[in-house]
Amino acid sequence: MIVNRVLFVSAALAVLTLYAAAPPRQTWHFDSIVKIGGHATTVLGHPHVIDTPKGKAVEFNGVDDALFLDVHPLAGAETWTWEVIFRPDAGGAPEQRFFHLAEDGTDNRMLFEIRLTGNLWCLDSFAKSGEASKALMDRAKLHPAGAWYHAAAVYDGHEFRNYVDGVLEGTSELKLEPQKPGKTSIGVRINKVNYFKGAVREARMTPRALAVSEFLKK
């Protein structure tokens, strides 16, 4: 009886520890350049708030506009879904990073990029933790610039996947360790290269692997 009770308590503590370490789901609405998701920003250049048919968004010029936040919203997550509703515009550089989550003091990171060719783009999603890393990009899966899209990266503990508008674009077996606290950049790479030309309206970071049916609606 005592042994069973100890085992039960140990299992309960393990579950509580797991949930305590996992970050809460966060939804960020880009309706301000001063705060995003309740987090203060550092502003680079002149990103500005615009009106869209579905609400406010922040527009970036692809030259020197960006936002930086002192938070990594998926730090501690063993599994996760990262979603972004964004509009890539024509006329930007061939390689553009529009969202970057970086662990402090290492090169562990998660990111969204686009590769632009004329008026068409493809999605590049990347995740790295320690020695494990993977880029998901299919240059044959092209989308017209100037429209709103939903991009998602999903990690379920053993497989890394990315989607555009709910359609699977890439997948790979991968074993990633949870990332530690860090920072976020939007509109540029964390080291201020590869600026994004377009707009971001909403992002959601969930500490579990969502089904496509659970994705944000753009």
Secondary structure per residue as TSV (DSSP state, phi and psi in degrees):
chain	resnum	aa	ss	phi	psi
A	1	M	-	360.0	-46.3
A	2	I	H	-63.4	-40.9
A	3	V	H	-61.4	-44.3
A	4	N	H	-62.6	-40.0
A	5	R	H	-65.1	-41.1
A	6	V	H	-63.6	-42.8
A	7	L	H	-62.7	-40.9
A	8	F	H	-63.6	-45.5
A	9	V	H	-64.3	-41.0
A	10	S	H	-62.3	-42.6
A	11	A	H	-65.7	-40.1
A	12	A	H	-64.7	-40.9
A	13	L	H	-65.1	-37.2
A	14	A	H	-63.5	-41.9
A	15	V	H	-64.7	-43.9
A	16	L	H	-63.2	-39.5
A	17	T	H	-63.0	-42.4
A	18	L	H	-60.6	-47.2
A	19	Y	H	-70.8	-31.3
A	20	A	H	-67.4	-34.2
A	21	A	H	-77.9	-28.8
A	22	A	S	-72.7	137.5
A	23	P	-	-73.7	157.2
A	24	P	-	-74.4	158.2
A	25	R	-	-63.5	137.9
A	26	Q	E	-126.6	134.5
A	27	T	E	-117.5	123.7
A	28	W	E	-109.7	121.4
A	29	H	E	-100.6	129.3
A	30	F	-	-92.3	71.3
A	31	D	S	-113.0	11.2
A	32	S	-	-158.4	155.4
A	33	I	S	-105.1	-2.2
A	34	V	S	-86.8	-41.4
A	35	K	E	-137.9	140.9
A	36	I	E	-127.6	121.7
A	37	G	T	60.6	27.7
A	38	G	T	83.8	0.9
A	39	H	E	-103.7	132.2
A	40	A	E	-64.5	145.6
A	41	T	E	-110.8	157.2
A	42	T	E	-108.3	125.5
A	43	V	E	-101.4	131.9
A	44	L	E	-115.8	132.0
A	45	G	S	72.2	-141.2
A	46	H	-	-136.0	55.5
A	47	P	-	-61.8	148.0
A	48	H	E	-141.7	155.6
A	49	V	E	-80.9	134.7
A	50	I	E	-124.9	161.1
A	51	D	E	-92.5	140.3
A	52	T	E	-131.3	166.4
A	53	P	T	-59.5	-19.7
A	54	K	T	-112.1	14.6
A	55	G	E	123.7	-171.2
A	56	K	E	-74.4	157.3
A	57	A	E	-151.3	164.5
A	58	V	E	-108.6	129.7
A	59	E	E	-104.4	140.1
A	60	F	E	-120.3	144.2
A	61	N	E	-89.3	-5.7
A	62	G	S	79.4	5.4
A	63	V	S	-119.3	-53.9
A	64	D	S	-151.0	19.4
A	65	D	-	-96.2	134.4
A	66	A	E	-166.3	162.9
A	67	L	E	-126.7	140.8
A	68	F	E	-125.6	138.4
A	69	L	E	-129.1	141.8
A	70	D	S	-88.1	56.4
A	71	V	-	-155.3	145.1
A	72	H	-	-114.7	101.8
A	73	P	T	-69.4	-11.2
A	74	L	T	-113.3	13.1
A	75	A	T	-60.0	131.3
A	76	G	T	90.5	-8.9
A	77	A	-	-80.3	126.2
A	78	E	S	-81.8	-33.0
A	79	T	S	-131.0	156.0
A	80	W	E	-164.2	161.1
A	81	T	E	-133.2	128.3
A	82	W	E	-120.6	117.7
A	83	E	E	-120.9	145.3
A	84	V	E	-141.8	134.2
A	85	I	E	-105.6	118.7
A	86	F	E	-147.0	165.4
A	87	R	E	-130.0	104.6
A	88	P	E	-81.6	132.9
A	89	D	-	-104.1	153.9
A	90	A	T	-70.5	158.6
A	91	G	T	96.0	-0.9
A	92	G	S	-90.0	-175.5
A	93	A	-	-69.8	159.9
A	94	P	S	-61.5	-33.0
A	95	E	E	-120.2	122.5
A	96	Q	E	-137.7	128.7
A	97	R	E	-101.8	118.0
A	98	F	E	-104.0	-11.0
A	99	F	E	-155.6	134.3
A	100	H	E	-145.9	124.0
A	101	L	E	-111.8	125.1
A	102	A	E	-129.5	132.9
A	103	E	E	-75.6	138.0
A	104	D	T	-66.0	135.4
A	105	G	T	79.1	2.3
A	106	T	S	-138.0	-179.8
A	107	D	S	-102.0	16.6
A	108	N	-	-68.3	134.5
A	109	R	E	-163.8	164.5
A	110	M	E	-132.2	143.7
A	111	L	E	-154.4	157.4
A	112	F	E	-119.4	132.1
A	113	E	E	-132.1	163.6
A	114	I	E	-120.5	153.0
A	115	R	E	-115.8	117.8
A	116	L	E	-104.5	130.8
A	117	T	E	-130.0	105.9
A	118	G	T	63.7	-121.2
A	119	N	T	-103.6	17.4
A	120	L	E	-122.3	147.1
A	121	W	E	-137.1	156.8
A	122	C	E	-127.1	157.7
A	123	L	E	-90.9	137.0
A	124	D	E	-121.1	117.9
A	125	S	E	-116.8	137.4
A	126	F	E	-139.8	142.7
A	127	A	E	-141.3	138.7
A	128	K	E	-141.6	134.7
A	129	S	E	-146.6	110.8
A	130	G	T	65.6	-129.6
A	131	E	T	-83.6	-11.6
A	132	A	E	-91.9	131.5
A	133	S	E	-158.4	157.3
A	134	K	E	-159.7	135.5
A	135	A	E	-105.6	131.6
A	136	L	E	-110.0	112.8
A	137	M	E	-154.6	129.6
A	138	D	-	-124.3	104.5
A	139	R	T	-67.7	-12.1
A	140	A	T	-83.2	-14.9
A	141	K	S	-97.6	89.7
A	142	L	-	-105.7	150.8
A	143	H	E	-135.8	143.6
A	144	P	E	-69.0	137.8
A	145	A	T	-71.6	160.6
A	146	G	T	93.3	-1.0
A	147	A	S	-115.3	164.8
A	148	W	-	-87.6	138.5
A	149	Y	E	-134.9	156.3
A	150	H	E	-108.3	121.4
A	151	A	E	-112.4	142.9
A	152	A	E	-141.3	141.0
A	153	A	E	-120.1	132.1
A	154	V	E	-129.0	133.1
A	155	Y	E	-128.5	121.1
A	156	D	-	-105.3	12.8
A	157	G	S	104.7	-19.1
A	158	H	S	-144.7	-12.4
A	159	E	E	-136.6	137.2
A	160	F	E	-108.8	128.1
A	161	R	E	-134.9	152.9
A	162	N	E	-133.8	155.8
A	163	Y	E	-140.2	150.5
A	164	V	E	-124.6	122.7
A	165	D	T	51.4	40.2
A	166	G	T	79.7	1.8
A	167	V	E	-101.3	125.9
A	168	L	E	-62.9	130.7
A	169	E	E	-113.2	-32.3
A	170	G	E	-155.1	155.7
A	171	T	E	-154.5	147.9
A	172	S	E	-157.4	141.1
A	173	E	E	-66.8	136.5
A	174	L	-	-162.1	142.9
A	175	K	-	-119.3	108.8
A	176	L	-	-112.4	136.6
A	177	E	-	-83.7	150.6
A	178	P	-	-58.8	142.6
A	179	Q	-	-85.0	155.4
A	180	K	-	-90.1	173.0
A	181	P	S	-55.4	154.0
A	182	G	E	-170.5	-142.2
A	183	K	E	-135.2	167.8
A	184	T	E	-130.1	141.0
A	185	S	E	-126.3	143.4
A	186	I	E	-128.4	128.7
A	187	G	S	96.1	-4.6
A	188	V	S	-168.5	161.7
A	189	R	-	-64.9	155.4
A	190	I	T	-60.5	-24.7
A	191	N	T	-98.3	19.4
A	192	K	S	67.7	42.5
A	193	V	-	-131.7	164.8
A	194	N	S	64.1	59.8
A	195	Y	-	-68.4	150.4
A	196	F	-	-102.2	133.5
A	197	K	E	-108.1	111.8
A	198	G	E	156.0	-153.4
A	199	A	E	-142.4	153.9
A	200	V	E	-126.4	130.0
A	201	R	E	-106.7	-36.8
A	202	E	E	-157.9	148.4
A	203	A	E	-140.0	148.1
A	204	R	E	-139.8	130.6
A	205	M	E	-118.6	117.1
A	206	T	E	-119.8	129.7
A	207	P	S	-82.1	45.9
A	208	R	S	-161.3	162.2
A	209	A	-	-81.9	114.8
A	210	L	-	-87.2	150.1
A	211	A	-	-77.9	157.7
A	212	V	G	-56.0	-36.0
A	213	S	G	-64.4	-17.6
A	214	E	G	-95.7	-1.6
A	215	F	S	-65.2	156.7
A	216	L	-	-56.3	148.8
A	217	K	-	-94.5	128.9
A	218	K	-	-80.6	360.0
